[in-house]
Amino acid sequence: MARGAAFLGTETAIMCGAMSWVSERNLVAAISNGGGFGVIACGAMTPELLDTEIAATRALTARPFGVNLITMHPDLFALIAVCAKHQVGHVVLAGGLPPKGSVEAIKETGAKVICFAPTLALGKKLLRSGADALVIEGSEAGGHIGPVSTSVLAQEILPELAQDNLVFVAGGIGTGEMIARYLQMGACGVQLGTRFACATESIAHPDFKKMFFRASARNAVASVQIDPRLPVIPVRALENKGTEEFAAKQREVALLLDQGSIDMGEAQLRIERFWAGALRRAVIDGDVENGSVMAGQSVGMVKAEEPAAQIIQTLMTECEAALAGR
Ligand SMILES: Cc1cc2nc3c(=O)[nH]c(=O)nc-3n(C[C@H](O)[C@H](O)[C@H](O)COP(=O)(O)O)c2cc1C
């Protein structure tokens, strides 16, 4: 973990993965002030909004934090320029392979680039293209997910890459015991989302938090793709009416594709806009029936609101106890 912490400039190599609408100034600053690494979720923000959010986060913490940018954002390069203006130290590129020139553009600003590696081959490719660190994220995670579990990704990728490179593990981590296991396999750190979504400092609506406290692992289900042509990335969220609405949205977008009134790129953007809107409804408005309550399978281990610093402390204590006991 010392390698990961040195890379991030933190006390512990525990990252709080960016969560759209949730990972804003308050949670990000609380995580970084608590010894972890907070990451702003840029999501669908405009460059102007990101500019404001970074400045506001800086006002709340003097410690390092990162910015998560979605690769398909139409203004990706303008967002990179905003990160450069604020001398953000770490940029996380999420949501697919980085477009041409984006890794280089970030590195030119002096920032480190963190990428998601969905397979071993792509992990190697990303490192060759300049990624400074990788995150491997399994399908247990909340939000947009890949098809492979964390345990299998860890077995396939850590033995090959973790000795000479910085690899963080994400997805389904709820306790320090689990962190200890991935560290022993060579990970330099971890990324958690679900465990932090309901921290005291998280601005998520009280009803969103309540639903987390009541849920168990089996309630956090992956969305179903109803039309094989649609480029739908599965999303893991707590089951509710919104899950059905997603099926209707897919039918609507598929029909527009059939009619030739939109192309595949536009179809994907419409699906992503649906998720951004649905997540906002749940997180900000507290409409947990119709909105999207994105959560990972570790949600059953989230029982009550706790300050971010305390969650990090508990995880570290459990991790140390697990390592000492072995
Ligand atoms: C409510 C929610 C929203 C999320 N939004 C994003 C996002 O905007 N960008 C991103 O890269 N990951 C997003 N994620 C994934 C997290 O950053 C993190 O990688 C994941 O939660 C880790 O797995 P865990 O949920 O099992 O801890 C989201 C996760 C949740 C629970």
Ligand as a Chemical Component Dictionary entry (heavy atoms), coordinates in Angstrom:
data_LIG
# 
_chem_comp.id                   LIG 
_chem_comp.type                 NON-POLYMER 
_chem_comp.pdbx_formal_charge   0 
_chem_comp.three_letter_code    LIG 
# 
loop_
_chem_comp_atom.comp_id 
_chem_comp_atom.atom_id 
_chem_comp_atom.alt_atom_id 
_chem_comp_atom.type_symbol 
_chem_comp_atom.charge 
_chem_comp_atom.model_Cartn_x 
_chem_comp_atom.model_Cartn_y 
_chem_comp_atom.model_Cartn_z 
_chem_comp_atom.pdbx_ordinal 
LIG C1  C1  C 0 -23.922 5.725  -7.003  1  
LIG C2  C2  C 0 -22.700 5.376  -7.814  2  
LIG C3  C3  C 0 -22.326 6.209  -8.879  3  
LIG C4  C4  C 0 -21.163 5.939  -9.622  4  
LIG N1  N1  N 0 -20.791 6.799  -10.620 5  
LIG C5  C5  C 0 -19.595 6.614  -11.268 6  
LIG C6  C6  C 0 -19.114 7.571  -12.214 7  
LIG O1  O1  O 0 -19.760 8.591  -12.476 8  
LIG N2  N2  N 0 -17.917 7.328  -12.814 9  
LIG C7  C7  C 0 -17.168 6.213  -12.527 10 
LIG O2  O2  O 0 -16.089 6.042  -13.096 11 
LIG N3  N3  N 0 -17.611 5.295  -11.632 12 
LIG C8  C8  C 0 -18.780 5.475  -10.992 13 
LIG N4  N4  N 0 -19.180 4.567  -10.021 14 
LIG C9  C9  C 0 -18.255 3.471  -9.640  15 
LIG C10 C10 C 0 -17.363 3.887  -8.448  16 
LIG O3  O3  O 0 -16.475 4.913  -8.808  17 
LIG C11 C11 C 0 -16.508 2.721  -7.906  18 
LIG O4  O4  O 0 -15.555 2.310  -8.861  19 
LIG C12 C12 C 0 -17.343 1.531  -7.497  20 
LIG O5  O5  O 0 -18.416 1.971  -6.706  21 
LIG C13 C13 C 0 -16.487 0.534  -6.724  22 
LIG O6  O6  O 0 -17.185 -0.622 -6.406  23 
LIG P1  P1  P 0 -18.109 -0.786 -5.093  24 
LIG O7  O7  O 0 -19.357 -0.044 -5.398  25 
LIG O8  O8  O 0 -18.329 -2.247 -5.029  26 
LIG O9  O9  O 0 -17.357 -0.233 -3.941  27 
LIG C14 C14 C 0 -20.361 4.800  -9.301  28 
LIG C15 C15 C 0 -20.753 3.965  -8.250  29 
LIG C16 C16 C 0 -21.903 4.236  -7.497  30 
LIG C17 C17 C 0 -22.275 3.325  -6.343  31 
# 
loop_
_chem_comp_bond.comp_id 
_chem_comp_bond.atom_id_1 
_chem_comp_bond.atom_id_2 
_chem_comp_bond.value_order 
_chem_comp_bond.pdbx_ordinal 
LIG C1  C2  SING 1  
LIG C2  C3  SING 2  
LIG C2  C16 DOUB 3  
LIG C3  C4  DOUB 4  
LIG C4  N1  SING 5  
LIG C4  C14 SING 6  
LIG N1  C5  DOUB 7  
LIG C5  C6  SING 8  
LIG C5  C8  SING 9  
LIG C6  O1  DOUB 10 
LIG C6  N2  SING 11 
LIG N2  C7  SING 12 
LIG C7  O2  DOUB 13 
LIG C7  N3  SING 14 
LIG N3  C8  DOUB 15 
LIG C8  N4  SING 16 
LIG N4  C9  SING 17 
LIG N4  C14 SING 18 
LIG C9  C10 SING 19 
LIG C10 O3  SING 20 
LIG C10 C11 SING 21 
LIG C11 O4  SING 22 
LIG C11 C12 SING 23 
LIG C12 O5  SING 24 
LIG C12 C13 SING 25 
LIG C13 O6  SING 26 
LIG O6  P1  SING 27 
LIG P1  O7  DOUB 28 
LIG P1  O8  SING 29 
LIG P1  O9  SING 30 
LIG C14 C15 DOUB 31 
LIG C15 C16 SING 32 
LIG C16 C17 SING 33 
# 
